[in-house]
Amino acid sequence: MSTSDHLRQRHLRRNTFAILADYVGFGIGLIFANMTTTLPAFADQLTDNKVLIGAISSLWGGGWLLPQLFAAHYLSDKPRKYPIMMTWQLVGRPAFVLFVLWIALGGTRYASLTLLLFLLAIIIFRFTDALVALAYWDLFGKAVPVHRRGRLFGVGQVLTGLAAVAATPILQALLGPNGPVFPYNYAAIFGLACVGFAISSLGCLLLVEVPEVDGVPAAAPTTSLRAFVPVLASLWRSDSSYRKIALVRVLSGLGGLAASFYVVYATDVLRLPPAALGLFAGAATAGSVLAGLVLGPVADRFGPQRVVQIVTWAACAAPAIALLCYFGVFGAAVGVAYPLLYLLLGLFEGSYMLGFNTFILAIAAPGQRSTYMGLTNTLAGLTIVAPIVGGYLLEQTSYPVLFAVTIAGTLGAALLALSLPHPSRSRAAAPDPQPTAAP
């Protein structure tokens, strides 16, 4: 057994516990600060502008995705990722805490200023977490053997779901007619999100960084972003499986065209009560649990490509349900049928790690994980404009047009995903991209 394998095995129990604590804590945070339910619903209380409401999801997603190319470049010559991960958590995550204090102290009397501060808190939180995430994925790739990743994520999904069982009635109570009045209901909701993020940070604190696989050098240092570009170009040219998974990720991101407006559509058009937001959040969580229970073992047994193939069809089915609701297909049962949409969204969103990220980690050359993940997420960041475009499309046309366009984009992802190979074949066939050091 090599030195690095010995250290990995020695710290595996502790790292497994730390990863689960981070996973579950962050998952709890996202239940209460959810970009398809509570975040746009809060913005809807401050403005009627659909483009601005869509911008919330754009910033939440894009603020995390787009900076990752620069984060990958920054991390490419850093042998230790743990200090970077912890430092930037301490910089970014308190921003959300400060915004909660602003709400609790009655700052929403100034609606425009509150909306601006809301956007600023999201930018700080998500931009810094982009760097945290890339460092984390490198640590994870070195700490957990390939054959244990799917089940580990599956357990994390199930534990998050169990925690969310308690969160659903809390959300319903906070947003119901007998709950706190606005804005104190959202101060409580986002405060609970901060508790979840704090648990996540404690989990990360417990992680032990395991050295890279013996005999495999880390990426060569790159002193300029210009010198880093040939690395990315080589990666894109040399690995056809990587190109496919990156394109599937981008096309599936077109689901964001409608994601911010499902909750507004439910309350404004379908006339479902505001307390239904808690039910939607619960359904989304149930989808994540289903992903953990069913798709975790699928990833380990059949490969993460199979998970991607399943969940891209789920992403396509979600706007189809919304479209059917518009035409009254479900009749009086719409209140029962509509949460199924969020179940599918939860299945899709809960499978990013099980499917997309596990696939990318499996095909990435050792020492190149940050580069693979950074480029993938930056490319996916191209879809950050989707909610804004969706808001504009909705203002200019109608909900049926918005849902139909969303179906078309996600259908492309589902069809392309069918050609993804097992990552073991992909890794064997693809030459490693060679970093180019700056002169």
C-alpha positions in Angstrom: 0.0 0.0 0.0 1.4 3.4 -1.0 2.0 6.2 1.5 -0.9 8.2 0.2 -3.3 5.2 0.2 -2.3 4.4 3.8 -3.0 8.0 4.9 -6.3 8.0 3.0 -7.3 4.8 4.8 -6.1 6.1 8.1 -8.2 9.3 7.9 -11.1 7.8 6.0 -13.5 7.6 9.0 -12.9 11.1 10.1 -13.1 12.5 6.6 -16.3 10.6 5.9 -17.9 12.2 9.0 -16.5 15.6 8.0 -17.8 15.4 4.5 -21.3 14.2 5.7 -21.4 17.1 8.2 -20.6 19.6 5.4 -23.0 18.0 3.0 -25.9 17.9 5.4 -25.2 21.3 6.9 -25.0 23.0 3.5 -28.0 21.1 2.3 -30.0 22.4 5.3 -28.8 25.9 4.4 -30.1 25.5 0.9 -33.5 24.3 2.0 -34.1 27.7 3.7 -32.1 29.8 1.2 -33.4 28.1 -2.0 -33.0 29.8 -5.3 -36.3 28.4 -6.7 -38.5 29.0 -3.6 -37.6 31.3 -0.7 -35.1 33.6 -2.5 -37.3 34.6 -5.4 -40.4 34.7 -3.1 -38.5 37.1 -0.8 -37.5 39.3 -3.8 -41.2 39.2 -5.0 -42.1 41.0 -1.7 -39.7 43.8 -2.6 -40.4 44.4 -6.3 -42.8 43.5 -9.1 -40.0 43.5 -11.7 -39.8 40.0 -13.1 -36.3 40.6 -14.5 -35.0 41.6 -11.1 -36.6 38.5 -9.5 -34.9 36.4 -12.2 -31.6 38.2 -11.4 -31.7 36.6 -7.9 -31.3 33.1 -9.4 -28.7 34.4 -11.9 -26.5 35.8 -9.2 -27.0 32.8 -7.0 -25.9 30.4 -9.8 -23.6 32.6 -11.8 -21.9 34.1 -8.8 -20.7 30.6 -7.9 -20.1 29.3 -11.5 -18.4 32.0 -13.4 -15.5 32.8 -11.0 -14.4 29.2 -11.0 -12.1 29.5 -14.0 -10.1 32.1 -12.1 -10.3 30.0 -9.0 -8.9 27.0 -10.8 -6.0 29.1 -12.1 -5.4 30.4 -8.6 -5.4 26.9 -7.1 -3.4 25.2 -9.9 0.0 25.6 -8.2 -1.2 25.4 -4.6 -0.1 22.1 -3.1 -2.4 22.5 -0.1 -6.1 23.4 -0.5 -7.3 23.2 3.0 -6.1 26.6 4.3 -7.6 28.2 1.2 -11.0 26.5 1.7 -11.3 27.6 5.3 -10.0 31.2 4.8 -12.6 32.0 2.1 -15.4 30.5 4.1 -14.7 32.9 6.9 -14.7 35.8 4.4 -17.9 35.0 2.5 -20.4 33.2 4.7 -20.8 36.0 7.3 -22.3 38.2 4.6 -25.5 36.3 4.8 -25.6 36.7 8.6 -25.3 40.4 8.3 -28.2 40.6 5.8 -30.3 38.6 8.2 -29.6 41.2 10.9 -30.6 43.9 8.5 -34.0 42.2 7.9 -34.5 41.5 11.6 -33.8 45.2 12.5 -36.5 46.3 10.1 -34.4 47.3 7.1 -37.1 46.2 4.6 -38.8 49.6 5.2 -36.3 50.7 2.5 -37.3 48.2 -0.2 -34.9 49.3 -2.9 -31.9 49.4 -0.5 -32.9 46.0 0.9 -33.0 44.5 -2.5 -29.6 46.0 -3.3 -28.1 44.6 0.0 -29.8 41.2 -0.8 -28.0 41.1 -4.2 -24.7 42.2 -2.5 -25.0 39.5 0.1 -25.6 36.8 -2.5 -22.6 38.1 -4.6 -20.2 38.0 -1.7 -21.4 34.6 -0.4 -21.4 32.9 -3.8 -18.2 34.4 -5.2 -16.1 33.3 -2.3 -17.8 29.9 -2.1 -16.7 29.3 -5.7 -13.1 29.2 -4.5 -14.1 27.2 -1.4 -15.9 24.6 -3.6 -12.9 24.0 -6.0 -10.6 23.5 -3.0 -13.1 21.2 -1.4 -13.5 19.0 -4.5 -9.7 18.5 -4.7 -9.7 17.5 -1.0 -12.6 15.2 -1.6 -11.0 13.5 -4.6 -7.9 12.8 -2.6 -9.7 11.6 0.5 -12.4 9.3 -0.8 -11.9 6.2 -3.0 -13.8 6.2 -6.3 -15.9 3.2 -5.4 -17.2 4.8 -2.2 -18.2 8.2 -3.6 -21.7 7.4 -4.9 -22.9 5.8 -1.7 -21.3 8.6 0.4 -23.2 11.2 -1.5 -26.3 9.0 -1.3 -26.1 8.8 2.5 -25.6 12.6 2.5 -28.8 13.1 0.5 -30.8 10.9 2.7 -29.6 12.6 5.9 -30.3 16.0 4.4 -33.8 14.8 3.5 -34.4 13.6 7.1 -33.4 17.0 8.3 -35.7 18.6 5.8 -38.7 16.6 7.0 -38.5 18.8 10.1 -37.8 21.9 8.0 -40.9 21.6 5.8 -43.5 22.3 8.6 -41.3 25.0 9.9 -41.3 26.7 6.5 -45.1 26.3 6.3 -45.6 27.7 9.8 -43.3 30.7 9.1 -45.0 31.5 5.8 -48.5 30.6 6.9 -51.3 33.0 8.1 -50.4 32.4 11.7 -46.7 32.9 11.3 -44.6 36.0 11.8 -45.4 39.0 9.5 -43.1 40.0 6.7 -40.1 40.6 7.0 -39.6 38.7 10.3 -40.7 35.4 8.7 -37.9 35.7 6.2 -35.4 36.8 8.8 -36.2 33.5 10.6 -35.9 31.5 7.4 -32.6 33.0 6.3 -31.3 32.8 9.9 -32.0 29.0 9.9 -30.1 28.9 6.5 -27.1 30.5 8.3 -27.2 27.8 11.0 -27.0 25.2 8.3 -24.0 26.9 6.6 -22.3 27.1 10.0 -22.6 23.3 10.4 -21.1 23.0 7.0 -18.1 25.1 7.9 -17.6 23.0 11.1 -17.6 19.9 8.9 -15.0 21.4 6.6 -12.9 22.3 9.6 -12.6 18.6 10.5 -11.3 17.5 7.1 -7.8 16.1 6.9 -6.0 16.9 3.6 -4.5 13.7 2.2 -1.4 14.0 -0.1 -1.9 13.4 -3.9 -1.5 9.9 -5.3 2.1 8.8 -5.0 4.2 9.4 -8.1 1.7 11.8 -9.6 2.9 15.4 -9.7 0.5 18.3 -9.1 -0.2 20.7 -11.9 2.7 22.8 -13.0 2.6 26.3 -11.7 1.1 28.9 -13.9 1.9 32.5 -13.1 -0.5 34.1 -15.5 -4.0 33.4 -16.7 -2.8 33.6 -20.3 -0.4 30.7 -19.6 -3.3 28.8 -18.1 -5.4 29.0 -21.3 -3.4 26.3 -23.2 -4.1 23.9 -20.4 -7.9 24.4 -20.8 -7.6 24.2 -24.6 -5.7 20.9 -24.4 -8.3 19.5 -22.0 -11.1 20.4 -24.3 -9.4 19.0 -27.4 -8.1 15.8 -25.8 -11.1 14.5 -24.0 -14.4 13.9 -25.9 -16.2 12.6 -22.8 -15.4 15.8 -21.0 -16.7 17.9 -23.9 -20.0 15.9 -23.8 -20.5 16.2 -20.0 -19.7 20.0 -20.2 -22.3 20.5 -23.0 -24.9 18.4 -21.1 -24.3 20.5 -18.0 -24.8 23.8 -20.0 -27.9 22.6 -21.8 -29.5 21.3 -18.6 -28.9 24.7 -17.1 -31.5 26.1 -19.5 -34.0 24.8 -17.0 -33.1 28.0 -15.2 -35.3 29.9 -17.7 -38.4 29.0 -15.7 -36.9 27.9 -12.4 -37.4 31.3 -10.7 -41.0 31.6 -11.8 -42.5 28.3 -10.8 -43.2 29.6 -7.4 -44.6 33.0 -8.7 -46.7 31.0 -11.2 -48.1 28.8 -8.5 -49.3 31.7 -6.3 -50.3 34.3 -8.9 -51.8 32.0 -11.7 -52.7 28.7 -10.1 -53.8 30.5 -6.9 -52.1 28.1 -4.5 -51.7 29.5 -1.0 -48.3 31.0 0.1 -47.9 28.2 2.7 -47.6 25.8 -0.3 -44.0 27.1 -0.5 -43.2 24.8 2.4 -44.7 21.9 0.6 -42.7 22.7 -2.5 -39.5 22.8 -0.5 -40.4 19.5 1.0 -41.1 18.0 -2.4 -37.7 19.2 -3.7 -36.1 17.7 -0.6 -37.9 14.4 -1.2 -36.5 14.4 -4.7 -33.0 14.8 -3.3 -33.7 11.9 -0.9 -34.9 9.8 -3.8 -31.7 10.6 -5.6 -29.6 9.5 -2.6 -31.5 6.3 -2.0 -31.8 5.2 -5.6 -29.1 7.0 -7.6 -26.2 6.7 -5.2 -26.0 2.9 -5.6 -26.6 3.4 -9.4 -23.6 5.6 -9.6 -21.3 3.1 -7.9 -22.7 0.1 -9.7 -23.4 1.4 -13.2 -21.4 4.6 -13.3 -22.3 8.3 -12.8 -23.1 8.7 -16.5 -26.3 6.7 -15.9 -27.3 9.1 -13.1 -26.8 12.0 -15.5 -28.9 10.3 -18.1 -31.8 9.8 -15.7 -31.9 13.2 -14.1 -31.7 15.2 -17.4 -35.0 13.6 -18.3 -36.3 14.7 -14.9 -35.2 18.3 -15.7 -37.1 18.1 -19.0 -40.3 16.7 -17.3 -40.5 19.6 -14.7 -41.5 22.4 -17.2 -43.7 19.9 -19.0 -45.8 19.5 -15.7 -46.0 23.3 -15.4 -47.3 23.5 -19.0 -49.9 20.8 -18.4 -51.1 22.6 -15.2 -51.6 25.8 -17.3 -53.9 23.9 -19.7 -55.9 22.5 -16.8 -54.9 18.8 -17.4 -54.9 18.1 -13.7 -58.1 20.0 -12.9 -58.9 20.3 -9.2 -55.9 18.1 -8.4 -53.4 20.8 -9.4 -52.4 21.3 -5.8 -51.4 17.7 -5.6 -49.8 17.5 -9.1 -47.7 20.7 -8.9 -45.4 19.5 -6.1 -44.3 16.7 -8.4 -42.6 19.4 -10.4 -40.5 20.3 -7.4 -39.8 16.6 -6.7 -38.3 16.3 -10.2 -36.3 19.5 -9.7 -35.0 18.2 -6.4 -34.1 14.9 -8.1 -32.1 16.8 -10.7 -30.4 19.3 -8.3 -29.7 16.6 -5.8 -27.8 14.6 -8.4 -25.2 17.2 -9.4 -22.6 15.5 -7.1 -23.9 12.0 -7.7 -23.8 12.5 -11.5 -22.0 15.4 -13.0 -19.3 16.0 -10.4 -18.6 12.3 -9.8 -18.3 11.8 -13.5 -15.9 14.7 -13.9 -13.8 13.6 -10.9 -13.6 10.1 -12.4 -12.3 11.3 -15.8 -10.0 14.0 -14.4 -6.3 13.3 -14.3 -4.8 13.4 -10.8 -3.5 16.8 -10.1 -6.0 18.3 -12.6 -9.2 18.1 -10.6 -9.5 21.8 -9.9 -8.9 22.5 -13.6 -11.6 20.1 -14.8 -14.1 21.3 -12.2 -13.3 25.0 -12.7 -13.7 24.9 -16.4 -16.9 22.9 -16.3 -18.5 25.2 -13.8 -17.4 28.3 -15.6 -18.9 27.0 -18.8 -22.1 26.2 -16.9 -22.0 29.8 -15.8 -23.0 30.8 -19.3 -26.5 29.9 -18.2 -26.6 32.5 -15.5 -28.5 34.8 -17.8 -31.2 32.1 -18.2 -33.5 33.4 -15.4 -33.1 37.0 -16.6 -33.9 35.9 -20.2 -36.8 33.9 -18.7 -38.1 37.0 -16.9 -37.9 39.0 -20.1 -39.5 36.2 -22.1 -42.3 36.0 -19.6 -43.0 39.8 -19.7 -43.0 39.8 -23.5 -45.0 36.6 -24.0 -46.7 34.2 -21.6 -46.1 31.3 -19.2 -46.8 28.6 -21.9 -44.1 30.1 -24.2 -41.6 30.2 -21.3 -42.3 26.6 -20.3 -42.1 25.4 -24.0 -38.7 27.0 -24.5 -37.5 25.5 -21.3 -38.6 22.0 -22.4 -36.7 22.4 -25.7 -33.4 23.3 -24.0 -33.5 20.6 -21.4 -34.6 18.0 -24.0 -31.3 18.7 -25.8 -29.4 17.9 -22.6 -31.3 14.6 -22.1 -30.7 13.4 -25.7 -26.9 14.3 -25.6 -26.5 12.6 -22.2 -27.5 9.2 -23.8 -24.1 9.1 -25.5 -22.0 9.5 -22.4 -19.6 6.6 -21.8 -18.7 4.9 -18.5 -15.9 7.2 -17.1 -13.5 4.2 -16.7 -13.4 3.9 -20.5 -13.2 7.6 -21.0 -10.2 7.9 -18.6 -8.3 5.1 -20.3 -8.9 6.6 -23.8 -8.1 10.2 -23.1 -4.6 11.6 -22.9 -3.8 13.8 -19.9 -3.9 17.5 -20.6 -0.4 18.8 -20.0 -0.1 22.0 -18.0 1.9 24.7 -19.6 4.1 26.7 -17.2 4.4 30.4 -17.6 7.8 31.5 -18.9 
